[in-house]
């Protein structure tokens, strides 16, 4: 069955930063959309954990981890757009 999404994802590979566990981490953003992204480079994240993601030079978005596997996690932004 084909995956149905309400918001279009952009197949991206963007180097950026994320703040989690009181530290700033160098990460890669993939599958970026208005509502979230897959982040590569954050280890030991747990479902429900808070994270901030830099989506532009001066724009940080707050989000929550929805899934995590090794160094990858899916983050849903708290405010879309």
C-alpha positions as CSV (number, residue, x, y, z in Angstrom):
1,X,0.0,0.0,0.0
2,X,1.4,3.4,-0.9
3,X,2.2,5.9,1.9
4,X,-0.3,8.8,2.2
5,X,1.0,12.0,3.6
6,X,-0.9,15.3,4.1
7,X,2.3,17.5,3.8
8,X,4.8,17.0,1.0
9,X,8.3,16.0,2.0
10,X,11.4,17.3,0.2
11,X,14.1,14.8,-0.5
12,X,17.0,16.9,1.0
13,X,20.4,16.4,2.3
14,X,21.3,19.5,4.3
15,X,24.1,19.9,6.9
16,X,22.8,21.8,9.9
17,X,22.7,21.8,13.7
18,X,20.3,20.4,16.4
19,X,20.2,21.1,20.1
20,X,19.4,18.1,22.3
21,X,20.4,17.0,25.8
22,X,21.8,20.5,26.5
23,X,24.4,20.1,23.6
24,X,24.6,21.4,20.0
25,X,25.2,18.6,17.5
26,X,26.2,18.7,13.8
27,X,23.5,16.8,11.9
28,X,22.2,16.1,8.4
29,X,18.5,16.9,7.7
30,X,16.7,14.7,5.2
31,X,13.0,14.3,4.2
32,X,12.3,17.9,5.2
33,X,8.7,19.1,5.3
34,X,6.8,21.9,7.0
35,X,5.9,19.5,9.8
36,X,9.2,17.7,10.4
37,X,12.3,16.0,9.2
38,X,14.5,13.0,9.5
39,X,17.7,13.8,11.3
40,X,21.0,11.9,11.0
41,X,23.6,12.3,13.6
42,X,21.7,12.3,16.9
43,X,22.4,9.2,19.0
44,X,20.4,7.7,21.8
45,X,17.3,9.9,21.3
46,X,14.1,8.7,22.8
47,X,10.5,9.0,21.6
48,X,9.0,12.1,23.1
49,X,12.3,13.9,23.7
50,X,12.5,17.6,22.9
51,X,14.9,18.9,20.2
52,X,15.6,22.1,18.4
53,X,16.6,22.0,14.7
54,X,18.2,24.8,12.7
55,X,16.3,24.8,9.4
56,X,17.8,28.0,8.0
57,X,20.7,30.3,8.9
58,X,18.8,32.0,11.7
59,X,15.7,29.9,12.1
60,X,15.5,27.2,14.8
61,X,12.4,25.0,15.1
62,X,11.3,23.2,18.2
63,X,10.2,19.7,17.8
64,X,9.7,16.3,19.4
65,X,11.3,12.9,18.5
66,X,8.6,10.5,17.1
67,X,11.0,7.6,16.4
68,X,14.7,6.8,16.7
69,X,17.0,4.1,15.3
70,X,20.7,4.2,15.9
71,X,21.9,7.7,14.7
72,X,18.6,8.6,13.0
73,X,15.4,10.1,14.3
74,X,12.2,11.5,13.0
75,X,11.3,14.9,14.4
76,X,7.9,16.5,14.3
77,X,8.0,20.3,14.5
78,X,5.7,21.8,17.2
79,X,4.6,24.6,14.9
80,X,4.5,23.9,11.1
81,X,5.6,26.3,8.5
